[in-house]
């Protein structure tokens, strides 16, 4: 009997193909087919069912991928909700560094990145350290306005709650809210504040004080050194604002009363330093005795572009941050708790208010350097830790472009104009006013000083018009704004306002801050800090309310003054009431 070749077919291939197709159609529609025919039995053997199995497996795998994708999107959508920061913190000891780039919006990064690449001859992919750690964005509105101020913005960070513009860790009903710094201290963490503006300014104040109106900086100074219901809660403070700590009988004071807050701080255990010599003795944190109060300027530390010529007088943001990191690390070396440190690049905001692009880029670069220092610290540290950085708001309505004429603009801006400047507009304005107040020179000599010394030498402007020089001579009181506009126009940098804007701001973070990916309310950042450090803010709030009345005072005529100060004129009204149009355009139209 002859044997059929192994690969031979009993029927023509066309007949087999027709039957294969018929079988697959029947399988898809669920039709039962007879199995009595031996040829069918051979046809539906192992190879056939293997193909069927692979098909079914592919269908199941596809369905699984779709389901996983839907679940992932659902989970991701929850990260921007009110409960988005419920991530479990790491076990054991930990540190958290919270950085605030006051007034820095997304355009500030674009401006500074391109400026740095131009000035240093860097390739396009050589970006800022911040750029490489961008993880999300934050919505900034307060309860009283779509455009927040620093006080309401910082209250969102410190308390994890929304409040009205001007509120220093206060709620719209004018009750205090416990802050993450206060709760961290109560939980056994060491705490610190590092800023380049006054230590009594809105952002630092919101972590260690409670007042109804941010302008009460005298009262804030008292509370920051421990004269309030919780006692001393800050272990380290470095920055400016010395004038609010000195009695009004002292040179350099800006207090309205004769209280000596430096003396009060020393009474509460603080070591006090007030100059570069004292700072240098700290050896970048190696020789610090806590608690420490360091106030290195009467008001604000100069812009970085000006401070770099005054190294012997003022420490930099990076130097202060390094000092704080080492001091707090050594102070917690034998503790099962770490530390909470807030570091603010405060004067990015001031550069925005002044519409000064030169000051702006150097402030952002200084902040980027401090951010890099914190990252290196975390990488080298044996203790778990995380850094989160964001802004309270954007300032200036910065646009990295400007239309100067009625004709359609070119798509460009000129970083070299900023690179030619060696000082800020603020610095030039101080020099101009000082010169005019002490000089009896002729108008011609005054114009020459403005044109040759200030504009050409210090600002790099060689084509100033007679009208611009005359404007500076006629209005020295607003010369900082005039200088800023002169250089902004030439660099083709635009500004929408001298105030804040409502634009969303960026969030940056290290490993451990993944829950903040995406777009968030600014309160989510405060919640993240609370949850990461496992803090009890409600307990602190309760204690503030219970103990607060003991710190109320009484005037000579018997009037009780709250320890939280006077109430704001608008009373903390809600957003829907304040953001109604009342014909302001017509009212302010010139």
C-alpha positions as CSV (number, residue, x, y, z in Angstrom):
1,X,0.0,0.0,0.0
2,X,1.5,3.3,-1.1
3,X,1.8,6.0,1.6
4,X,0.7,9.6,1.0
5,X,3.4,12.2,1.5
6,X,3.2,13.9,4.9
7,X,2.5,17.3,3.5
8,X,0.2,16.3,0.7
9,X,-3.5,17.4,0.7
10,X,-6.4,15.1,0.1
11,X,-8.2,17.9,-1.8
12,X,-7.3,20.8,-4.0
13,X,-6.0,23.8,-2.0
14,X,-8.9,26.0,-3.1
15,X,-11.4,23.5,-1.6
16,X,-9.4,23.4,1.6
17,X,-9.3,27.2,1.8
18,X,-13.0,27.4,1.3
19,X,-13.6,25.0,4.1
20,X,-11.2,26.9,6.4
21,X,-13.1,30.1,5.8
22,X,-16.4,28.4,6.4
23,X,-15.1,27.0,9.7
24,X,-13.9,30.4,10.9
25,X,-17.2,32.0,10.0
26,X,-19.0,29.3,11.9
27,X,-16.8,29.8,14.9
28,X,-17.3,33.6,15.0
29,X,-21.2,33.3,14.7
30,X,-21.4,30.3,17.1
31,X,-22.7,27.8,14.5
32,X,-22.3,24.2,15.4
33,X,-21.0,22.0,12.7
34,X,-21.2,18.3,12.3
35,X,-18.3,16.2,13.5
36,X,-19.1,12.9,12.0
37,X,-17.0,13.4,8.9
38,X,-13.5,12.0,9.5
39,X,-12.1,14.7,7.3
40,X,-13.6,17.3,9.6
41,X,-12.1,15.5,12.6
42,X,-8.7,15.7,11.0
43,X,-9.3,19.3,10.0
44,X,-10.2,20.4,13.5
45,X,-7.1,18.8,15.1
46,X,-4.4,20.5,17.3
47,X,-3.2,23.1,14.8
48,X,-6.7,24.4,14.2
49,X,-7.5,24.7,17.9
50,X,-4.1,26.3,18.6
51,X,-5.0,29.0,16.2
52,X,-8.4,29.4,17.9
53,X,-6.7,29.7,21.3
54,X,-4.3,32.3,20.0
55,X,-7.1,34.3,18.6
56,X,-9.1,34.2,21.9
57,X,-5.9,35.1,23.9
58,X,-5.4,38.1,21.7
59,X,-8.9,39.3,22.3
60,X,-8.6,38.9,26.0
61,X,-5.2,40.7,26.1
62,X,-6.6,43.6,24.1
63,X,-9.6,43.8,26.5
64,X,-7.2,43.8,29.4
65,X,-5.1,46.6,28.0
66,X,-8.2,48.7,27.4
67,X,-9.4,48.1,31.0
68,X,-6.0,48.9,32.5
69,X,-5.9,52.1,30.5
70,X,-9.4,53.2,31.7
71,X,-8.4,52.5,35.3
72,X,-5.2,54.4,34.9
73,X,-6.9,57.4,33.4
74,X,-9.5,57.3,36.2
75,X,-6.8,57.2,38.9
76,X,-4.9,60.0,37.1
77,X,-8.0,62.1,37.0
78,X,-8.2,61.8,40.8
79,X,-4.8,63.3,41.3
80,X,-6.1,66.8,40.7
81,X,-9.0,66.4,43.1
82,X,-9.2,67.5,46.7
83,X,-8.0,64.1,48.0
84,X,-5.1,63.8,45.6
85,X,-2.3,64.0,48.2
86,X,-3.2,61.0,50.3
87,X,-0.1,59.1,49.3
88,X,1.4,57.2,52.2
89,X,4.7,58.8,53.3
90,X,7.8,56.7,53.6
91,X,8.4,55.0,56.9
92,X,10.9,56.3,59.4
93,X,12.8,59.5,59.6
94,X,12.4,62.0,56.7
95,X,13.2,65.6,55.7
96,X,11.1,67.9,53.5
97,X,12.4,71.0,51.8
98,X,9.7,73.3,50.4
99,X,10.9,75.9,47.9
100,X,8.9,78.9,46.8
101,X,9.8,80.9,43.7
102,X,7.7,83.9,44.6
103,X,6.2,85.5,41.4
104,X,7.9,83.1,39.0
105,X,5.6,82.0,36.1
106,X,6.3,79.7,33.2
107,X,7.5,82.7,31.0
108,X,10.2,83.4,33.6
109,X,11.7,80.0,32.9
110,X,11.6,80.6,29.1
111,X,13.2,84.0,29.5
112,X,16.0,82.8,31.9
113,X,16.7,79.6,29.9
114,X,17.3,81.5,26.7
115,X,19.3,84.2,28.5
116,X,21.6,81.6,30.1
117,X,22.1,79.8,26.8
118,X,23.0,83.0,25.0
119,X,25.3,84.4,27.7
120,X,27.2,81.1,28.2
121,X,27.1,79.9,24.6
122,X,25.2,76.7,25.5
123,X,23.4,74.3,23.2
124,X,19.6,74.3,23.1
125,X,19.3,71.2,25.2
126,X,21.3,72.6,28.0
127,X,18.4,73.7,30.2
128,X,17.9,74.8,33.8
129,X,17.9,72.3,36.6
130,X,14.3,73.2,37.3
131,X,13.4,72.3,33.7
132,X,14.5,68.7,34.3
133,X,12.3,68.4,37.4
134,X,9.1,69.9,36.1
135,X,6.2,67.7,37.3
136,X,3.0,69.7,37.2
137,X,1.2,73.0,37.6
138,X,-0.8,74.8,40.2
139,X,-4.0,76.9,40.1
140,X,-3.6,80.0,42.3
141,X,-6.9,81.8,42.9
142,X,-7.8,82.9,46.4
143,X,-11.2,83.1,48.1
144,X,-11.4,86.8,47.4
145,X,-10.0,87.1,43.9
146,X,-9.1,85.2,40.8
147,X,-5.7,86.9,41.1
148,X,-4.1,85.9,44.4
149,X,-1.5,87.7,46.5
150,X,1.4,86.1,48.3
151,X,-0.4,85.9,51.6
152,X,-3.3,83.9,50.4
153,X,-1.0,81.9,48.2
154,X,1.3,81.0,51.1
155,X,-1.6,80.2,53.3
156,X,-2.7,77.6,50.8
157,X,0.8,76.1,51.2
158,X,1.1,76.4,54.9
159,X,-2.4,75.5,56.0
160,X,-3.6,73.5,52.9
161,X,-6.6,75.8,52.8
162,X,-7.9,78.7,50.6
163,X,-8.2,82.2,52.1
164,X,-8.5,85.8,51.2
165,X,-5.8,88.1,49.8
166,X,-3.8,89.6,52.7
167,X,-4.5,86.7,55.1
168,X,-1.4,85.4,57.0
169,X,-2.4,81.8,57.9
170,X,-6.0,83.1,58.6
171,X,-9.3,81.8,57.2
172,X,-12.0,83.9,55.7
173,X,-13.9,83.9,59.0
174,X,-10.7,85.4,60.6
175,X,-9.8,82.4,62.7
176,X,-6.3,81.0,62.6
177,X,-5.3,77.9,60.8
178,X,-2.5,75.6,62.0
179,X,0.5,75.5,59.7
180,X,2.7,72.7,58.5
181,X,5.7,74.3,60.2
182,X,3.9,74.7,63.5
183,X,2.6,71.1,63.3
184,X,6.1,69.8,62.3
185,X,7.6,71.5,65.4
186,X,4.9,69.9,67.6
187,X,5.6,66.5,66.0
188,X,9.3,66.7,66.9
189,X,10.8,68.0,63.6
190,X,13.3,70.8,63.5
191,X,12.2,73.8,61.4
192,X,13.7,76.6,59.3
193,X,12.9,79.6,57.1
194,X,15.3,81.0,54.5
195,X,14.4,84.1,52.3
196,X,15.9,87.0,50.4
197,X,13.3,89.5,51.4
198,X,12.1,90.5,54.9
199,X,11.6,87.5,57.1
200,X,8.3,89.2,58.1
201,X,7.1,89.3,54.5
202,X,4.0,87.3,53.5
203,X,5.5,84.0,52.5
204,X,7.7,83.2,55.5
205,X,5.1,84.8,57.8
206,X,2.4,82.4,56.7
207,X,4.3,79.5,58.2
208,X,5.0,80.9,61.7
209,X,2.5,83.8,62.4
210,X,-1.2,84.6,62.2
211,X,-2.5,88.1,61.4
212,X,-5.5,89.3,59.5
213,X,-3.5,91.8,57.4
214,X,-0.1,91.0,55.9
215,X,1.1,94.6,56.5
216,X,1.3,94.1,60.2
217,X,5.0,93.1,60.0
218,X,5.8,94.4,63.4
219,X,3.3,92.0,64.9
220,X,4.6,89.2,62.6
221,X,8.2,89.7,63.9
222,X,7.0,89.3,67.5
223,X,5.2,86.1,66.7
224,X,8.0,84.6,64.7
225,X,10.3,84.7,67.7
226,X,7.7,83.1,69.9
227,X,5.5,85.8,71.3
228,X,2.2,84.1,70.5
229,X,0.1,81.1,71.6
230,X,2.4,78.3,70.5
231,X,5.7,79.9,71.7
232,X,8.8,79.5,69.7
233,X,8.3,77.1,66.7
234,X,11.1,78.2,64.3
235,X,14.6,76.9,64.9
236,X,16.4,78.8,62.2
237,X,15.5,82.1,60.3
238,X,17.8,83.6,57.7
239,X,17.0,86.6,55.5
240,X,16.3,90.4,55.7
241,X,13.9,92.6,57.5
242,X,16.0,93.7,60.5
243,X,14.2,97.0,60.8
244,X,11.0,95.3,62.1
245,X,13.0,93.8,65.0
246,X,14.6,97.0,66.3
247,X,12.9,99.6,68.6
248,X,11.9,102.8,66.9
249,X,14.4,104.7,68.9
250,X,17.2,102.9,67.1
251,X,18.8,103.8,63.8
252,X,17.6,101.5,61.0
253,X,14.3,100.7,62.7
254,X,10.9,100.8,60.9
255,X,8.8,99.7,63.8
256,X,5.9,101.9,64.9
257,X,6.7,101.2,68.6
258,X,9.6,100.9,70.9
259,X,9.6,97.1,71.3
260,X,13.0,95.4,71.0
261,X,12.3,92.2,69.2
262,X,16.0,91.2,69.0
263,X,16.1,91.3,72.8
264,X,12.8,89.3,72.9
265,X,14.3,86.7,70.5
266,X,17.4,86.4,72.7
267,X,15.2,85.9,75.7
268,X,13.5,83.1,73.9
269,X,16.8,81.4,73.3
270,X,17.8,82.7,69.8
271,X,21.4,83.3,68.8
272,X,21.4,86.5,66.7
273,X,23.6,87.6,63.9
274,X,23.2,90.7,61.7
275,X,26.1,90.9,59.2
276,X,28.3,89.0,56.8
277,X,31.0,88.5,59.4
278,X,28.5,86.8,61.7
279,X,27.3,84.7,58.8
280,X,30.8,83.6,57.8
281,X,31.4,82.4,61.4
282,X,28.6,79.9,60.8
283,X,30.9,78.1,58.4
284,X,28.0,77.2,56.0
285,X,26.2,75.4,58.9
286,X,29.2,73.6,60.5
287,X,29.3,76.0,63.4
288,X,25.6,76.8,64.1
289,X,24.0,76.8,67.5
290,X,20.2,76.7,67.2
291,X,17.9,78.4,67.5
292,X,19.3,81.0,65.2
293,X,18.0,84.4,63.9
294,X,20.1,85.9,61.1
295,X,18.9,89.3,59.7
296,X,21.4,90.6,57.1
297,X,19.6,93.6,55.7
298,X,17.4,96.3,57.1
299,X,14.7,95.4,54.5
300,X,15.3,93.2,51.5
301,X,18.6,91.6,50.5
302,X,19.6,93.3,47.2
303,X,18.8,91.7,43.8
304,X,21.3,89.0,42.9
305,X,22.7,91.1,40.0
306,X,23.6,93.8,42.5
307,X,24.4,91.6,45.5
308,X,27.2,89.9,43.6
309,X,29.2,93.1,43.9
310,X,28.5,93.2,47.6
311,X,29.6,89.7,48.6
312,X,31.3,91.1,51.7
313,X,28.0,92.4,52.9
314,X,25.2,90.0,52.0
315,X,25.1,86.2,51.8
316,X,23.4,84.6,48.7
317,X,20.3,82.5,48.7
318,X,22.4,79.4,47.9
319,X,24.8,80.1,50.8
320,X,21.9,80.5,53.3
321,X,20.2,77.4,52.0
322,X,23.4,75.4,52.4
323,X,23.9,76.7,55.9
324,X,20.3,75.8,56.9
325,X,20.5,72.3,55.4
326,X,23.7,71.4,57.2
327,X,22.6,73.0,60.5
328,X,19.3,71.2,60.6
329,X,20.9,68.0,59.5
330,X,23.4,68.1,62.4
331,X,20.7,69.2,64.8
332,X,18.6,66.1,63.9
333,X,21.4,63.6,63.7
334,X,20.4,61.8,66.8
335,X,16.6,62.3,66.4
336,X,14.1,59.9,64.9
337,X,12.6,63.0,63.2
338,X,14.1,65.0,60.5
339,X,13.3,68.6,59.5
340,X,11.0,70.9,57.6
341,X,12.7,73.8,55.7
342,X,11.1,76.5,53.6
343,X,13.4,78.3,51.2
344,X,12.1,81.2,49.2
345,X,13.5,83.0,46.1
346,X,11.6,86.1,47.3
347,X,12.8,88.8,44.9
348,X,11.8,87.1,41.7
349,X,8.4,88.7,42.6
350,X,10.0,92.1,43.1
351,X,11.6,92.0,39.7
352,X,8.2,91.2,38.2
353,X,6.6,94.1,40.1
354,X,9.3,96.4,38.7
355,X,9.0,94.9,35.2
356,X,12.7,94.5,35.3
357,X,13.9,91.6,33.0
358,X,17.5,92.0,34.0
359,X,16.8,91.5,37.7
360,X,14.4,88.7,36.8
361,X,16.8,86.4,35.0
362,X,19.5,86.7,37.7
363,X,16.9,86.0,40.5
364,X,15.7,82.9,38.7
365,X,19.3,81.7,38.1
366,X,20.0,82.2,41.8
367,X,16.9,80.2,42.7
368,X,17.9,77.5,40.2
369,X,21.3,77.2,41.8
370,X,19.7,76.8,45.3
371,X,17.3,74.2,43.9
372,X,20.3,72.2,42.5
373,X,22.0,72.5,45.9
374,X,18.9,71.0,47.6
375,X,18.8,68.1,45.1
376,X,22.5,67.3,45.8
377,X,21.8,67.4,49.5
378,X,18.9,64.8,49.1
379,X,21.1,62.6,46.9
380,X,23.9,62.6,49.4
381,X,21.7,62.3,52.5
382,X,21.2,59.0,54.3
383,X,17.8,60.2,55.4
384,X,14.7,59.9,53.1
385,X,13.6,63.3,51.9
386,X,11.9,65.2,49.2
387,X,11.9,68.7,47.7
388,X,8.8,70.4,46.2
389,X,9.1,73.8,44.5
390,X,6.4,76.0,43.2
391,X,5.3,79.7,43.0
392,X,2.5,81.4,44.9
393,X,1.6,83.3,41.7
394,X,3.0,84.9,38.6
395,X,4.0,88.6,38.8
396,X,4.1,91.1,36.0
397,X,2.3,89.3,33.2
398,X,5.6,88.6,31.6
399,X,5.7,87.9,27.9
400,X,8.8,86.9,26.1
401,X,7.9,89.1,23.1
402,X,6.8,92.6,22.6
403,X,5.1,94.6,19.8
404,X,6.6,98.1,19.7
405,X,4.8,99.5,16.6
406,X,1.5,99.4,14.8
407,X,2.9,97.2,12.1
408,X,2.9,93.4,12.5
409,X,5.7,92.4,14.8
410,X,8.7,90.2,14.1
411,X,9.0,86.9,16.0
412,X,12.0,87.6,18.2
413,X,13.5,88.9,21.4
414,X,17.1,90.0,22.2
415,X,18.8,88.3,25.2
416,X,22.0,90.2,24.4
417,X,20.4,93.4,25.6
418,X,19.9,91.9,29.1
419,X,23.4,90.4,29.0
420,X,24.9,93.9,28.5
421,X,23.4,95.2,31.8
422,X,25.4,95.0,35.0
423,X,22.9,96.3,37.5
424,X,19.1,96.3,38.2
425,X,16.7,99.1,37.5
426,X,16.3,99.5,41.3
427,X,20.0,100.1,41.7
428,X,20.1,102.7,39.0
429,X,17.1,104.5,40.5
430,X,18.8,104.7,43.9
431,X,22.0,106.0,42.2
432,X,20.0,108.6,40.2
433,X,18.1,109.9,43.2
434,X,21.2,110.0,45.3
435,X,23.0,112.0,42.6
436,X,20.2,114.5,42.1
437,X,19.7,115.1,45.8
438,X,23.3,115.9,46.4
439,X,24.3,117.5,43.1
440,X,24.2,121.2,42.1
441,X,25.3,120.4,38.6
442,X,23.8,121.9,35.5
443,X,21.0,120.2,33.6
444,X,23.5,119.4,30.9
445,X,25.8,117.6,33.4
446,X,22.9,115.8,34.9
447,X,21.8,114.5,31.5
448,X,25.4,113.4,30.8
449,X,25.5,111.5,34.1
450,X,22.2,109.7,33.2
451,X,23.2,108.9,29.7
452,X,26.9,108.0,30.1
453,X,27.1,106.6,33.6
454,X,23.8,105.0,34.3
455,X,22.4,104.0,30.9
456,X,25.6,103.3,29.0
457,X,28.0,102.0,31.7
458,X,25.6,100.3,34.1
459,X,22.8,99.3,31.8
460,X,24.5,98.7,28.5
461,X,22.2,101.1,26.7
462,X,24.1,103.1,24.1
463,X,21.2,104.5,22.0
464,X,19.0,106.3,24.7
465,X,16.9,109.0,23.2
466,X,16.7,112.6,24.5
467,X,13.2,112.0,25.5
468,X,14.1,109.0,27.7
469,X,16.9,110.9,29.4
470,X,14.5,113.9,30.0
471,X,11.9,111.6,31.4
472,X,14.3,110.2,33.9
473,X,15.4,113.7,34.9
474,X,11.8,114.9,35.3
475,X,10.5,112.0,37.2
476,X,13.2,110.4,39.4
477,X,10.6,109.2,41.8
478,X,9.5,106.6,39.2
479,X,12.9,106.2,37.6
480,X,13.1,102.4,38.5
481,X,10.0,101.8,36.2
482,X,11.4,104.1,33.5
483,X,14.8,102.3,33.5
484,X,13.0,98.9,33.3
485,X,10.9,100.0,30.4
486,X,13.9,101.4,28.5
487,X,15.6,98.0,28.6
488,X,12.5,95.9,28.2
489,X,11.6,97.7,25.0
490,X,15.1,97.1,23.5
491,X,15.1,93.5,24.5
492,X,11.4,93.3,23.3
493,X,10.2,91.9,26.5
494,X,6.5,92.6,27.3
495,X,4.7,93.1,30.6
496,X,1.0,93.2,31.3
497,X,1.0,94.7,34.8
498,X,3.0,95.8,37.7
499,X,0.9,93.5,39.9
500,X,0.2,89.8,39.9
501,X,-1.6,87.7,37.2
502,X,-3.9,84.6,37.4
503,X,-1.7,82.3,35.2
504,X,-1.1,78.8,36.5
505,X,2.4,78.3,37.9
506,X,4.8,75.3,37.6
507,X,5.4,72.6,40.2
508,X,8.9,71.0,40.4
509,X,9.9,68.0,42.5
510,X,12.3,65.2,43.3
511,X,11.5,61.5,43.6
512,X,8.8,61.1,46.2
513,X,6.6,64.0,44.8
514,X,5.0,62.0,42.0
515,X,1.5,62.5,43.5
516,X,1.8,66.2,42.4
517,X,2.2,65.3,38.7
518,X,-0.5,67.1,36.7
519,X,-2.6,70.2,37.4
520,X,-3.5,70.9,41.0
521,X,-5.1,73.5,43.3
522,X,-2.3,75.2,45.4
523,X,-3.9,73.7,48.5
524,X,-2.9,70.2,47.3
525,X,0.7,71.2,47.9
526,X,0.0,72.0,51.5
527,X,-1.8,68.7,51.8
528,X,1.1,66.9,50.4
529,X,3.5,68.5,53.0
530,X,1.0,67.6,55.8
531,X,0.7,63.9,54.6
532,X,4.4,63.4,53.8
533,X,5.4,64.5,57.3
534,X,2.3,62.9,58.9
535,X,1.3,66.2,60.6
536,X,-1.8,67.1,62.7
537,X,-2.8,70.6,61.5
538,X,-6.3,70.3,63.1
539,X,-4.7,69.9,66.6
540,X,-2.6,73.0,66.1
541,X,-5.6,75.0,64.9
542,X,-7.5,73.9,68.0
543,X,-4.7,75.0,70.3
544,X,-4.4,78.4,68.6
545,X,-8.1,79.1,69.1
546,X,-8.0,77.9,72.7
547,X,-4.9,79.7,73.8
548,X,-5.1,82.8,71.6
549,X,-7.2,85.1,73.8
550,X,-4.5,85.0,76.4
551,X,-2.4,87.1,74.0
552,X,-5.0,89.8,73.3
553,X,-4.0,93.2,74.6
554,X,-5.9,96.3,75.7
555,X,-5.4,99.9,74.7
556,X,-5.2,102.8,77.1
557,X,-8.9,103.5,76.6
558,X,-9.9,99.9,77.3
559,X,-10.3,98.6,73.8
560,X,-9.3,95.0,73.3
561,X,-6.8,94.3,70.5
562,X,-6.7,90.8,69.1
563,X,-3.4,89.0,69.0
564,X,-4.1,88.6,65.3
565,X,-4.4,92.3,64.7
566,X,-7.0,94.4,63.0
567,X,-9.4,93.2,60.4
568,X,-9.1,94.0,56.7
569,X,-11.4,96.7,55.3
570,X,-13.0,94.3,52.8
571,X,-13.7,91.8,55.6
572,X,-12.4,88.8,53.7
573,X,-15.3,88.8,51.2
574,X,-15.8,85.9,48.9
575,X,-14.8,85.6,45.3
576,X,-18.2,86.0,43.8
577,X,-18.7,89.3,45.5
578,X,-15.4,90.9,44.7
579,X,-14.9,89.8,41.1
580,X,-17.9,91.7,39.7
581,X,-17.3,94.3,37.1
582,X,-18.1,97.8,38.4
583,X,-17.0,100.0,35.5
584,X,-13.4,100.2,36.6
585,X,-12.3,100.8,33.0
586,X,-14.4,103.9,32.7
587,X,-13.4,105.0,36.1
588,X,-9.6,104.8,35.4
589,X,-9.7,105.8,31.8
590,X,-7.3,108.7,31.1
